[in-house]
Amino acid sequence: MTSLKDNFKYANSNFKEHFIAEIEKKYSNTMKLQYINIFKNVLELEERVFKKDLYDFTKDEIKNALKNFNAKTYNSITSKYSLIKKYIQYAEEMNIKRGAMNFSIKADEIRNLISSEALKNRYCTRNELKKVLSEKLINGSDKAIFILLFEGVMGKEYSELLTLKAHQIDLDNKIINLKNKIINISNYTKDTILQTINEDVYYKYLGDICSTNESYSLDINSPYLIRLRPKKNQLTPQPMKVAGLKRRLDVLKDIMEKPLLTGRTIYLSGLAERIVKHEITINRKLNTREIREFLSDNNETVETGDMLRILKLMREKILKDLNYKMEISFC
């Protein structure tokens, strides 16, 4: 903790040392280390920018400090905000802080502080997804999981994807018939589905290397597109369970070297593409009300504000991905 024992003009190193000692006594060494990291990261802001200790930071100054952490997830930045609040509240209790902390940072504000580079890595364009699927994955069913999520096959707890049956897919017309909607699919998705239907063996992955020596047979009698290995005492084939799908997604993300991708963010990436395609059709960018209506008309449950953030992040990339020659400014 030598960095906190130094004498600084604005950062109250003595109080921080006292606070750290209290944290270690009352909580855990892990929390102590988290605070040490926070104090080191805000030191330059305290000494050179805002010229005050962290406990006297305003709302905007705390947001600036949180942004400097380059946090990759909402949970990460929320955790840091919670720790900073605890430090400020302790300063109030000890009568060190000049006044009470009479503000809070809302969830939407916190989301805007997530590292923009990390956010970009959570979403993808169609061609980015196709490229990594083609280069990294070998099983058709693995590729199908990702590309179908992108096309809009998801449902609550992945129900549409897990229960999707071959008879619901019209490859000739490139459509998928779901309970409440019809989904048009690309040629790549059609080819991936065809590969999946024709598969009778699943090859396991070791690290990022696929070993053709480790595999298992798939249940060719299963009506589901994403099939499992046959079970001896099971008369009727069952769909993959949600937990099994999530485990497979975790493995495949590592194979693809895309750790920030999730089933949800892939689905939202595809939804963003569908909105941009609609904007191209009408030759202008949708406003907030129109995006809300688009989501409602298509039975999408995503929050309008979240969709606006994704579009702001991805619209330009999607337009480029679609090779659209912009006659007006969409960005």
HELIX and SHEET records of a PDB file:
HELIX    1   1 THR A    2  LYS A    5  1                                   4    
HELIX    2   2 SER A   13  LYS A   26  1                                  14    
HELIX    3   3 ASN A   29  GLU A   44  1                                  16    
HELIX    4   4 LEU A   45  VAL A   49  3                                   5    
HELIX    5   5 LEU A   54  ASP A   56  5                                   3    
HELIX    6   6 LYS A   59  ASN A   68  1                                  10    
HELIX    7   7 TYR A   74  GLU A   93  1                                  20    
HELIX    8   8 ALA A  107  ARG A  111  1                                   5    
HELIX    9   9 SER A  116  ARG A  122  1                                   7    
HELIX   10  10 ARG A  126  LYS A  136  1                                  11    
HELIX   11  11 GLY A  140  GLU A  151  1                                  12    
HELIX   12  12 LYS A  156  TYR A  158  5                                   3    
HELIX   13  13 SER A  159  LEU A  162  1                                   4    
HELIX   14  14 ALA A  166  GLN A  168  5                                   3    
HELIX   15  15 ASN A  187  ASN A  198  1                                  12    
HELIX   16  16 VAL A  242  MET A  256  1                                  15    
HELIX   17  17 GLY A  263  ILE A  282  1                                  20    
HELIX   18  18 THR A  288  ASP A  297  1                                  10    
HELIX   19  19 THR A  304  ASP A  321  1                                  18    
SHEET    1   A 3 ILE A 169  ASP A 170  0                                        
SHEET    2   A 3 ILE A 175  ASN A 177 -1                                        
SHEET    3   A 3 ILE A 182  ASN A 184 -1                                        
SHEET    1   B 2 VAL A 201  LEU A 206  0                                        
SHEET    2   B 2 ILE A 209  SER A 217 -1                                        
END                                                                             
